[in-house]
């Protein structure tokens, strides 16, 4: 047990198979006789679509099926992908236009699926798809985040998806009117594509009237519900499985049209059908992230204490609404809108617009990075305008420890927080005291240096219920069935070591079972940094039940009521026997007490945890070229108690990399006709290893009170903190010589033009 002791940095068990090419992904597990699907996609951003003539391609070599929207309708498959809408400020619901599986009568973004071709080989399907020329009457692209333009959906006049507000409008107005200082900051949060290493894909096959869909996702149960609804099946007639997944980031947490079209094709043909997205196809059709513009107004008293905060936002929905697009920039944004600051007068206004672009939805953080980015950019700008040290300004408004539990103005309740202490540690960890000397050295070398702070807090999201099932198998191993879905986070390692820590079961005998709706009837999936906290909580109550049942069994067997368990072995009064969990399982099996060898328990929480911490970035800017280099990066996080610090650090590194990518180079660009100009890695600026410095990681834990382990989620925290830290560092460097503001991404061209005073240059 010493090797895998509690809270030790254990390397990931699953990495060996991933690094040696033994991972089993969607494209690896398709049946050998599976047919290949290829989609015909819109090449016009917005237009009237005439009925698609597929008669000629159906006769092409290797083609076995070709379907358009009318064909699906004739098959009885008439389904609109679901979404969640918010309540508008006037009490009505946000717009909820239908989203078809295949475009019907109209196309609304470049890349929208129009038809699906199924053939014996992928090349044959491609050849056929290239022979289809849909007749589309161009209606003009709509790209701006403002009312008006060509109507995309009849259900959304002026192309407005929603008009939402939350907060104390009168209180904020009065506070701003009476404030000693008022500072307004405009913040642009640029659109990105998640670009998971493994693109989306699926395989569908039918056994009579029973559908099995295997796909790369973040949970199987939502997809199962969608398929049940689409095909009018009973729940018992649908099985959804998820094998290894090469990255999710929120993008793979939702249903997409391709999964339903492939399932319909497989049903028609009575043969399995497979589909795998290619990279450009993914960049055209995967849900995008961010894409909003906010104006943040901060009101301060004479002592520079923040007393009111207002944010007015416009955000992009894309052509349709994906699963949680509306709540992300409203309800989820609101959860941490005021961050770590003790302010009760808050007002949030947000308007969402449809555009003829790909849909926007959750991307690592889902609303919380957007909210913290606006807040911490505004706080940093206010410090500059007021002439106050940015750390001093934040400390004046931090929620003090004695105010916890603290109910925010938006009704979230923070359980604990020692923000001043964590920030003090961050100052030391980042060597803030040495910054002035480093800035002087940079200037002597012809470069600007800036330092940026982001103090973030995030709210864990997702289902507040989770289950765990532990089965003691006949071969002496143990199976742990979990309701979450690993997308590369190391769940197999975390869950196995946690169960081993709690039971003494050797970790090498534990097998993690996930991603199969037949084997695991319910689960919350993965998203919102919920997985480890929720799944270990469920495991904990399951272990308690196992311990109770095993102790009762031993009491009967040894005729005693005094049986104790010390996390490794049972101690039986009046006996020298000290059986382990596996020993007791073997005894029970021999005594035919199999009823205690398969245990399922459910765990519910009433409140979520709130990870927080400080990111401090230092950048250098080349005066001649505008090139921004991140020279130093330090993170000090409060994640509460950690199960595996090594994996937590890895999650932070990955999150920071995605935040840095958005800050420095990633940017989705459409031309005036709605054509995507950044549809390959030649044009889309993915971050490279050379773009990142060594990322220092420190923890300063304040254990959560909302779960028995004292944990706080860590999966999305790196991204939540990175955006503003880098942006504030760039702003600090630029302002040190009087240069104006520049929006992300901080590409050399943008920064250079800003230094020339040409802030409009792209």
C-alpha positions in Angstrom: 0.0 0.0 0.0 2.9 2.4 0.5 3.4 2.6 -3.3 -0.1 3.8 -3.7 -0.7 5.7 -0.4 -3.4 8.3 -0.1 -2.9 11.5 -2.0 0.3 10.3 -3.7 1.4 11.4 -7.2 0.7 8.1 -9.0 1.4 7.9 -12.7 -1.5 7.0 -14.9 -2.0 3.3 -15.5 -3.8 3.8 -18.8 -0.9 5.7 -20.4 1.0 2.5 -21.4 -1.7 1.3 -23.7 -2.3 4.8 -25.1 1.4 5.5 -25.8 1.9 2.1 -27.4 -1.0 2.3 -29.8 -3.2 -0.1 -27.9 -6.0 2.4 -27.2 -9.4 1.3 -28.5 -11.2 4.3 -30.0 -14.3 4.5 -32.1 -12.5 4.0 -35.4 -10.7 1.0 -34.0 -13.7 -1.0 -32.9 -16.1 -0.8 -35.9 -17.2 -4.3 -37.1 -15.1 -5.5 -40.1 -18.1 -5.6 -42.3 -19.3 -2.0 -41.4 -20.2 0.2 -44.3 -18.7 3.7 -44.6 -20.7 7.0 -44.4 -19.7 10.3 -45.9 -21.8 13.5 -45.6 -22.6 16.0 -48.3 -22.3 19.4 -46.7 -23.5 22.9 -47.5 -21.0 25.1 -49.3 -23.2 28.2 -48.9 -23.7 29.8 -45.5 -27.4 30.7 -45.9 -29.8 29.8 -48.7 -32.9 28.1 -50.0 -32.3 24.4 -50.6 -34.0 22.6 -53.5 -34.8 18.9 -53.2 -31.6 17.0 -53.6 -31.4 14.6 -56.5 -29.6 11.5 -55.4 -30.7 9.2 -58.2 -27.4 9.1 -60.1 -25.1 8.6 -57.1 -27.2 5.7 -56.0 -26.1 3.9 -59.1 -22.4 4.6 -58.6 -20.0 1.7 -57.9 -19.9 0.7 -54.2 -22.8 2.9 -53.1 -25.5 1.1 -51.2 -27.6 4.0 -49.8 -28.0 7.8 -50.2 -30.3 9.8 -48.0 -31.5 13.4 -47.9 -34.0 15.0 -45.5 -37.0 13.8 -47.5 -35.8 10.2 -47.3 -35.5 10.4 -43.5 -39.1 11.7 -43.3 -40.3 8.9 -45.5 -38.6 6.5 -43.1 -40.5 8.0 -40.2 -37.4 9.7 -38.8 -38.4 13.3 -38.3 -36.4 14.6 -35.3 -35.2 17.9 -34.1 -32.1 18.0 -31.9 -33.0 19.3 -28.5 -31.8 22.3 -26.6 -32.3 24.2 -23.4 -33.7 27.7 -23.5 -33.6 30.5 -20.9 -36.3 32.9 -19.8 -36.2 36.3 -21.4 -36.4 39.5 -19.5 -40.0 39.9 -20.5 -41.0 36.4 -19.2 -41.1 34.7 -22.6 -38.9 31.8 -23.5 -35.8 32.1 -25.7 -36.2 31.1 -29.3 -36.2 27.4 -30.0 -36.2 26.7 -33.7 -36.0 23.2 -35.0 -32.6 21.7 -35.9 -33.0 18.9 -38.5 -30.8 15.9 -38.9 -30.2 16.8 -42.5 -30.9 20.3 -43.9 -34.5 20.7 -45.1 -35.5 23.5 -47.5 -32.8 25.7 -46.1 -29.1 25.7 -45.2 -27.9 27.9 -42.4 -24.1 27.4 -42.2 -21.2 26.2 -44.3 -20.8 22.5 -43.3 -24.4 21.8 -42.4 -25.2 18.2 -43.5 -27.4 17.9 -46.5 -27.2 14.2 -47.4 -25.4 11.1 -46.3 -23.8 8.6 -48.7 -23.2 5.0 -47.5 -20.8 2.8 -49.5 -18.7 -0.3 -49.2 -15.6 1.8 -48.9 -14.9 5.3 -47.7 -13.4 6.2 -51.0 -16.5 5.1 -52.9 -18.6 7.2 -50.5 -16.4 10.2 -51.1 -16.5 9.8 -54.8 -20.3 9.7 -54.8 -20.5 12.7 -52.4 -18.4 14.8 -54.7 -20.8 14.2 -57.6 -23.7 15.8 -55.7 -24.3 19.5 -56.4 -27.1 20.8 -54.2 -29.1 23.6 -55.7 -29.0 26.5 -53.2 -30.3 30.0 -53.7 -28.0 32.3 -51.7 -29.9 34.4 -49.1 -26.9 36.3 -47.7 -24.8 35.6 -44.6 -25.5 37.0 -41.2 -22.4 37.4 -39.1 -22.7 40.4 -36.8 -23.9 40.3 -33.2 -26.7 42.8 -33.6 -30.4 42.8 -34.5 -31.4 42.7 -38.1 -30.0 41.1 -41.2 -31.3 38.2 -43.3 -33.7 36.2 -41.1 -32.2 32.8 -40.3 -35.2 31.4 -38.4 -38.8 32.5 -38.6 -39.0 31.8 -34.9 -36.4 34.5 -34.2 -37.3 37.9 -35.5 -34.2 40.1 -35.9 -32.2 36.9 -35.4 -32.3 37.4 -31.6 -32.2 34.1 -29.8 -32.8 35.5 -26.3 -32.7 38.7 -24.2 -31.9 37.8 -20.6 -31.2 39.7 -17.4 -30.4 38.8 -13.8 -29.6 41.0 -10.8 -30.5 44.2 -9.0 -31.0 46.8 -11.8 -32.1 49.6 -9.5 -29.5 48.9 -6.8 -26.7 48.9 -9.4 -27.9 52.1 -11.1 -28.0 53.9 -7.7 -24.6 52.6 -6.7 -23.0 53.7 -10.0 -24.7 57.1 -9.7 -23.3 57.6 -6.2 -19.9 56.0 -6.7 -16.6 57.8 -6.2 -15.1 56.1 -9.2 -16.7 54.3 -12.2 -14.6 52.4 -14.7 -15.9 50.7 -17.9 -14.0 48.1 -19.8 -14.8 46.4 -23.2 -13.8 42.8 -23.4 -13.8 40.6 -26.5 -13.8 36.9 -26.0 -12.8 35.4 -29.4 -14.3 32.3 -30.9 -12.3 29.0 -30.8 -12.6 25.4 -32.0 -11.8 22.8 -29.4 -9.8 20.5 -31.8 -9.7 17.4 -29.7 -7.0 15.0 -30.8 -9.6 12.4 -31.9 -12.4 13.9 -34.0 -16.0 12.9 -33.6 -17.1 9.6 -34.9 -19.6 6.7 -34.4 -20.7 3.3 -35.5 -24.3 2.1 -35.5 -25.7 -1.4 -35.9 -29.1 -2.9 -35.3 -30.0 -6.4 -34.0 -33.6 -6.6 -35.1 -35.3 -3.7 -33.4 -32.4 -3.0 -31.0 -29.9 -0.2 -31.8 -26.3 -0.2 -30.6 -24.5 3.1 -31.1 -20.9 3.4 -30.2 -19.5 7.0 -30.3 -16.8 9.2 -28.9 -18.7 11.2 -26.2 -18.7 12.3 -22.6 -21.5 10.1 -21.3 -23.9 7.5 -22.8 -27.2 8.3 -21.1 -28.1 11.6 -22.8 -27.3 10.1 -26.2 -29.5 7.1 -25.3 -32.4 9.3 -24.5 -32.0 11.2 -27.8 -32.0 7.9 -29.8 -35.0 6.6 -27.9 -36.9 9.8 -28.8 -35.7 9.9 -32.4 -36.6 6.4 -33.4 -39.6 5.9 -31.1 -38.0 3.0 -29.2 -38.2 1.7 -25.7 -35.2 2.3 -23.5 -34.5 -1.4 -23.5 -34.1 -1.2 -27.3 -31.1 1.2 -27.2 -27.6 0.5 -26.1 -25.0 3.3 -26.2 -21.3 2.6 -25.6 -18.2 4.8 -25.5 -14.8 3.3 -25.9 -11.5 5.3 -25.3 -12.0 8.9 -26.2 -9.2 11.2 -27.4 -10.4 14.5 -25.8 -13.8 15.9 -25.1 -13.5 19.5 -23.7 -17.3 19.9 -23.7 -17.5 19.6 -27.5 -18.3 15.9 -27.3 -20.9 16.2 -24.6 -23.8 16.7 -27.0 -25.7 15.0 -29.8 -24.9 15.9 -33.4 -26.9 15.2 -36.5 -24.4 12.6 -37.9 -25.2 10.1 -35.1 -28.9 10.0 -36.0 -28.3 9.8 -39.8 -25.8 7.0 -39.4 -28.2 5.1 -37.1 -31.1 5.6 -39.6 -28.8 4.3 -42.5 -27.8 1.2 -40.5 -31.5 0.5 -39.7 -32.4 0.8 -43.4 -29.6 -1.5 -44.6 -29.6 -4.0 -41.8 -25.8 -3.6 -41.7 -23.4 -1.7 -39.4 -22.5 1.8 -40.6 -19.4 3.8 -39.5 -18.5 7.4 -39.8 -15.4 9.3 -38.7 -15.0 13.0 -39.1 -11.9 14.5 -40.8 -10.1 17.5 -39.4 -11.6 20.1 -41.7 -15.0 18.6 -41.3 -14.6 18.8 -37.6 -13.6 22.5 -37.7 -16.6 23.2 -39.9 -19.1 21.4 -37.8 -18.0 20.8 -34.1 -19.5 23.2 -31.6 -17.3 26.3 -31.3 -16.5 28.0 -28.0 -16.7 31.5 -26.5 -17.5 34.3 -29.1 -19.0 37.1 -27.1 -18.4 40.8 -26.4 -19.0 42.3 -23.0 -18.9 45.8 -21.5 -18.2 45.7 -17.8 -18.9 48.6 -15.5 -17.3 48.7 -12.0 -18.3 51.2 -9.3 -15.9 51.9 -6.5 -16.2 53.9 -3.2 -13.6 56.5 -2.2 -11.4 53.7 -0.6 -11.4 51.8 -3.9 -13.7 49.1 -2.6 -15.8 47.6 -5.4 -19.5 48.3 -4.6 -21.4 47.5 -7.9 -20.8 45.5 -11.1 -22.7 45.5 -14.3 -22.0 43.4 -17.4 -23.8 43.9 -20.8 -23.0 41.1 -23.2 -23.8 40.1 -26.8 -23.0 36.5 -27.7 -23.1 34.2 -30.7 -25.4 31.2 -30.9 -24.4 30.2 -34.4 -27.0 28.9 -36.9 -28.8 26.7 -34.5 -28.9 26.2 -30.7 -26.8 23.4 -29.4 -27.7 21.6 -26.1 -26.7 24.3 -23.5 -25.8 27.2 -25.6 -28.3 29.7 -24.1 -27.6 28.8 -20.4 -23.8 29.0 -20.8 -23.6 32.7 -21.3 -26.5 33.4 -18.9 -27.1 31.0 -16.0 -23.6 29.5 -15.9 -21.9 32.9 -16.5 -23.9 34.1 -13.5 -22.7 31.4 -11.1 -19.3 33.0 -10.8 -20.0 36.5 -12.3 -18.8 38.3 -9.1 -15.9 36.0 -8.6 -14.3 36.2 -5.2 -15.5 39.7 -4.4 -17.8 40.8 -1.7 -20.3 42.7 -3.8 -24.1 42.3 -3.7 -25.2 44.8 -6.2 -24.8 43.0 -9.5 -26.6 43.2 -12.8 -26.1 41.0 -15.8 -27.6 41.6 -19.2 -27.1 39.2 -22.2 -28.4 39.1 -25.7 -27.8 36.1 -27.9 -28.0 36.2 -31.7 -28.2 33.6 -34.4 -25.6 33.9 -37.2 -24.8 31.8 -40.2 -21.9 30.1 -38.5 -21.3 26.8 -36.7 -23.1 26.4 -33.3 -21.5 27.6 -30.1 -21.7 25.5 -26.9 -19.6 24.3 -24.0 -15.9 24.5 -24.3 -13.7 23.7 -21.3 -15.3 25.8 -18.5 -18.7 26.6 -20.1 -19.5 30.1 -19.0 -17.1 30.3 -16.1 -14.0 31.2 -18.2 -16.1 33.8 -20.0 -17.3 35.3 -16.7 -14.0 35.4 -15.0 -12.3 36.7 -18.1 -14.6 39.7 -18.2 -14.4 40.3 -14.4 -10.6 40.0 -14.1 -9.9 42.1 -17.2 -12.2 44.7 -15.8 -10.6 44.6 -12.4 -7.1 44.9 -14.0 -8.1 47.8 -16.1 -9.7 49.5 -13.2 -6.5 49.2 -11.2 -4.6 50.9 -14.1 -7.2 53.7 -14.4 -7.3 54.3 -10.6 -3.5 54.0 -10.2 -3.8 51.2 -7.7 -1.7 48.1 -7.5 -3.8 45.3 -9.0 -3.3 43.0 -6.1 -4.1 45.7 -3.6 -7.3 46.5 -5.5 -8.4 42.9 -5.4 -7.7 42.5 -1.7 -9.9 45.5 -0.9 -12.9 43.6 -2.2 -12.1 39.9 -1.4 -14.8 38.1 0.6 -13.2 37.8 4.0 -13.0 34.3 5.6 -15.3 35.2 8.4 -18.2 35.8 5.9 -18.3 32.1 4.9 -20.6 30.4 4.0 -21.2 33.2 1.7 -24.3 33.7 -0.5 -23.5 35.5 -3.7 -25.7 38.1 -5.2 -26.8 35.4 -7.8 -27.7 33.0 -5.0 -24.8 30.6 -5.2 -23.4 29.7 -1.8 -19.6 29.5 -1.4 -18.7 27.1 1.4 -15.1 28.2 2.2 -12.4 30.6 0.9 -9.2 32.1 2.0 -8.5 34.2 -1.1 -6.0 36.6 0.6 -3.9 33.7 1.9 -3.9 32.0 -1.5 -2.9 35.3 -3.2 -0.1 35.8 -0.8 1.3 32.4 -1.6 0.9 33.2 -5.3 2.9 36.4 -4.9 5.8 34.4 -3.4 5.6 31.5 -5.8 5.8 33.8 -8.8 8.6 35.9 -7.4 6.6 39.0 -7.8 9.3 40.9 -5.8 11.8 40.2 -8.7 9.5 41.5 -11.4 10.8 45.0 -11.5 14.4 43.8 -12.2 13.1 41.4 -14.9 11.2 44.3 -16.5 14.4 46.4 -16.5 16.4 43.6 -18.1 13.7 43.1 -20.8 13.7 46.8 -21.7 17.4 46.8 -22.0 17.1 44.1 -24.5 14.5 46.0 -26.6 11.4 44.1 -25.3 8.4 45.1 -23.2 7.6 43.0 -20.1 4.3 42.8 -18.4 2.8 40.8 -15.5 -0.8 39.8 -15.3 -2.9 38.3 -12.5 -6.2 36.5 -12.6 -7.8 35.4 -9.4 -10.5 33.0 -10.5 -13.2 31.0 -8.9 -15.3 28.4 -10.7 -18.5 26.4 -9.9 -18.6 22.7 -10.4 -21.4 21.8 -12.7 -23.4 18.8 -13.9 -25.6 16.1 -12.3 -25.7 16.3 -8.5 -26.3 12.5 -8.3 -23.9 9.7 -9.1 -23.7 5.9 -8.6 -21.0 3.4 -8.1 -21.2 -0.4 -8.4 -18.5 -2.7 -7.0 -18.5 -6.4 -8.0 -16.2 -9.0 -6.5 -15.6 -11.3 -9.4 -15.1 -15.1 -9.3 -11.5 -14.7 -10.5 -10.5 -12.7 -7.4 -10.6 -9.3 -9.2 -12.9 -6.4 -8.5 -14.9 -4.4 -11.0 -15.8 -0.8 -10.3 -18.7 0.5 -12.5 -18.7 4.3 -12.8 -21.2 6.8 -14.2 -18.6 9.2 -15.6 -16.7 9.0 -18.8 -12.9 9.5 -19.2 -11.9 11.6 -22.1 -8.2 11.4 -21.2 -8.2 12.7 -17.6 -6.8 9.6 -16.0 -10.1 8.3 -14.4 -8.9 4.7 -14.4 -6.0 5.6 -12.2 -7.8 7.9 -9.9 -10.8 5.7 -9.3 -8.8 2.5 -8.9 -6.3 4.1 -6.4 -9.2 5.7 -4.5 -11.0 2.4 -4.1 -7.7 0.7 -3.1 -7.1 3.4 -0.5 -10.5 3.0 1.0 -10.5 -0.8 1.0 -7.0 -2.2 0.9 -7.8 -4.1 -2.3 -4.6 -4.2 -4.4 -4.9 -1.6 -7.1 -3.7 -4.0 -9.8 -6.8 -6.2 -9.2 -9.3 -3.4 -9.8 -10.9 -2.9 -13.2 -12.8 0.2 -14.1 -16.0 -0.3 -16.2 -17.4 2.8 -17.9 -19.3 3.9 -21.0 -21.9 1.2 -21.5 -25.6 1.9 -21.0 -26.4 -1.8 -20.7 -23.9 -2.3 -17.9 -24.5 1.0 -16.1 -28.1 2.0 -16.2 -27.6 5.6 -15.0 -24.8 8.2 -14.6 -24.0 11.8 -14.9 -21.3 11.6 -17.5 -18.3 13.9 -17.6 -18.4 17.7 -17.7 -18.2 20.7 -15.5 -15.2 19.4 -13.5 -17.6 17.0 -11.7 -16.2 13.6 -12.3 -13.7 12.8 -9.6 -15.6 14.6 -6.8 -18.9 12.9 -7.7 -17.6 9.5 -8.6 -15.3 9.2 -5.5 -18.3 10.3 -3.4 -20.4 7.5 -4.8 -17.5 5.1 -4.3 -17.2 6.1 -0.7 -20.9 5.3 0.1 -20.6 2.1 -1.8 -17.5 1.1 0.2 -19.4 1.9 3.4 -22.2 -0.4 2.3 -19.7 -3.2 1.5 -18.0 -2.8 4.8 -21.3 -3.0 6.6 -22.4 -6.1 4.8 -19.0 -7.8 5.1 -18.9 -7.0 8.8 -22.4 -8.5 9.4 -21.4 -11.6 7.4 -18.2 -12.1 9.5 -20.2 -11.5 12.7 -22.5 -14.3 11.8 -19.7 -16.6 10.7 -17.6 -16.0 13.8 -20.5 -15.5 16.2 -19.6 -12.1 17.3 -21.0 -8.5 17.1 -17.5 -6.9 17.4 -16.1 -6.6 13.8 -14.1 -3.6 12.8 -12.5 -2.5 9.5 -9.3 -0.4 9.4 -9.3 0.5 5.7 -7.2 -2.6 5.0 -8.3 -5.6 7.1 -11.2 -6.6 9.3 -10.6 -7.2 13.0 -12.8 -9.9 14.6 -13.2 -10.0 18.3 -12.2 -13.4 19.8 -10.4 -14.5 16.5 -6.9 -14.2 15.2 -8.3 -13.9 11.7 -7.7 -10.6 10.0 -9.2 -11.0 6.5 -8.9 -8.5 3.8 -11.8 -7.5 1.6 -10.7 -10.1 -1.0 -10.5 -12.7 1.7 -14.0 -12.0 2.9 -15.2 -12.1 -0.7 -13.7 -15.5 -1.2 -15.3 -16.7 2.1 -18.7 -15.4 1.0 -18.4 -17.1 -2.4 -17.6 -20.4 -0.7 -20.6 -20.0 1.6 -22.8 -19.1 -1.4 -23.4 -15.5 -0.1 -23.1 -13.9 -3.5 -25.7 -11.4 -2.4 -23.0 -9.3 -0.8 -20.6 -9.5 -3.6 -22.4 -7.0 -5.9 -23.1 -3.7 -4.3 -24.6 -0.5 -5.9 -25.1 2.8 -4.1 -26.2 6.3 -5.1 -24.7 9.5 -3.8 -26.4 12.9 -3.9 -25.0 16.3 -3.0 -26.9 19.5 -2.0 -24.1 21.9 -2.9 -21.1 22.0 -5.2 -17.5 22.9 -4.5 -15.8 26.1 -5.7 -12.2 25.7 -6.8 -10.3 29.0 -6.9 -6.7 30.3 -7.2 -4.3 32.8 -8.7 -2.6 32.6 -12.1 0.3 35.0 -12.6 1.7 35.3 -16.1 4.7 37.3 -17.4 5.1 38.1 -21.0 7.7 39.8 -23.2 6.8 41.7 -26.4 9.2 42.3 -29.2 9.0 46.0 -30.1 10.0 45.3 -33.7 7.7 42.5 -34.5 4.9 42.5 -31.9 5.7 38.9 -31.0 4.3 38.0 -27.6 6.3 35.4 -25.6 5.1 34.0 -22.3 8.3 33.9 -20.2 7.0 32.8 -16.8 3.7 31.2 -15.6 2.8 30.4 -12.0 -0.4 28.8 -10.7 -1.4 28.6 -7.1 -4.7 26.7 -6.7 -7.1 25.9 -3.9 -8.4 22.5 -5.0 -9.1 21.4 -1.5 -7.8 17.9 -0.8 -6.2 16.1 -3.7 -6.4 12.3 -4.5 -3.5 12.5 -7.0 -1.5 15.7 -7.2 0.3 14.6 -10.4 -2.9 14.2 -12.3 -4.3 17.5 -10.9 -1.2 19.3 -12.1 -1.6 17.6 -15.6 -5.2 18.9 -15.8 -4.0 22.4 -14.9 -1.2 22.3 -17.5 -3.7 21.2 -20.2 -6.2 23.9 -19.2 -3.5 26.6 -19.3 -2.4 25.4 -22.7 -5.9 25.8 -24.1 -6.2 29.3 -22.5 -2.9 30.4 -23.8 -3.8 29.1 -27.2 -6.9 31.3 -27.3 -5.0 34.2 -25.9 -2.1 34.1 -28.4 -3.1 32.5 -31.6 -6.4 30.6 -31.9 -9.2 32.5 -33.7 -12.0 31.4 -35.9 -12.4 33.7 -38.9 -15.3 33.8 -41.4 -15.3 35.9 -44.5 -18.2 38.2 -45.5 -20.0 35.3 -47.2 -19.8 33.0 -44.2 -17.0 30.9 -45.5 -14.7 29.5 -42.8 -11.2 30.8 -43.5 -9.5 28.9 -40.6 -10.5 25.3 -41.6 -7.1 23.6 -41.4 -4.1 23.7 -39.0 -2.3 25.7 -41.7 -4.7 28.6 -41.0 -5.9 28.0 -37.4 -3.2 28.9 -34.9 -3.0 25.9 -32.5 -0.5 26.4 -29.7 2.7 24.5 -29.8 5.0 23.3 -27.0 7.3 26.2 -27.9 4.6 28.7 -27.1 4.5 27.6 -23.4 7.0 28.1 -20.6 7.4 25.7 -17.7 4.1 26.1 -15.8 4.7 26.2 -12.0 2.0 24.5 -10.1 1.3 25.0 -6.4 -1.6 24.1 -4.1 -2.8 25.9 -1.1 -5.8 23.8 0.0 -8.8 25.0 1.9 -10.9 21.8 2.1 -14.5 22.0 0.8 -17.3 21.5 3.4 -19.7 20.3 0.7 -18.3 16.8 0.3 -16.8 14.4 2.8 -13.4 14.2 1.0 -13.0 18.0 1.1 -12.3 18.0 -2.7 -12.8 20.7 -5.3 -12.9 19.9 -9.0 -9.8 20.8 -11.1 -10.5 19.8 -14.7 -11.4 23.2 -16.1 -9.6 25.6 -13.6 -6.5 26.0 -15.8 -8.5 27.5 -18.7 -10.7 29.6 -16.3 -7.6 31.4 -15.0 -5.3 31.5 -18.0 -7.3 33.9 -20.3 -7.2 36.9 -18.1 -3.7 36.2 -16.7 -2.2 36.4 -20.2 -4.4 39.2 -21.4 -3.6 41.3 -18.3 0.1 40.6 -18.7 -0.1 41.9 -22.3 -2.1 44.9 -21.2 0.5 45.7 -18.5 3.4 45.4 -21.0 1.6 47.6 -23.6 0.5 50.3 -21.1 4.0 50.6 -19.7 5.0 52.5 -22.8 1.6 54.1 -23.4 0.4 51.8 -26.1 -3.3 51.2 -26.5 -5.4 48.2 -25.9 -5.5 45.1 -28.2 -8.0 42.3 -28.3 -7.2 38.6 -28.3 -5.7 36.7 -29.9 -2.4 38.6 -29.4 -0.9 37.7 -32.7 2.3 39.6 -33.8 0.3 41.5 -36.4 -2.4 42.7 -34.0 0.1 43.7 -31.3 2.4 45.5 -33.8 -0.5 47.4 -35.3 -1.7 48.4 -31.9 1.8 49.7 -31.1 1.5 51.8 -34.3 -1.9 53.2 -33.1 -3.8 51.1 -35.7 -6.0 49.2 -33.3 -8.6 48.4 -36.0 -6.0 46.2 -37.9 -6.7 42.4 -37.9 
